[in-house]
Amino acid sequence: MSAAPLPHAADRLPIVTASDGQPYLPCAAVLALLRAIAESCRNLADDPDCTLPGAGEAIDIEADALEARAIAPTTETA
């Protein structure tokens, strides 16, 4: 039995498509994202199983998820 994949934090960020067709994040969402990254770093600072490269990989995974969501509306066909 396979466990369902965990949701990405980036899935909860609002993406707005501007009149130029480009995806944007509202400033409040960017601030919340940066604060969440900072809080995660503080929480994991004393965890012996966490490394900076491992934290970087986790951030890359979230960035990839957000990038996929941002690109999706620009590739949809009617």
Secondary structure, DSSP 8 states (H G I E B T S, - for coil): --------GGGGS--EE-TTS-EE--HHHHHHHHHHHHHHHHHHTT-TT--HHHHHHHHHHHHHHHHHHHHHHHH---
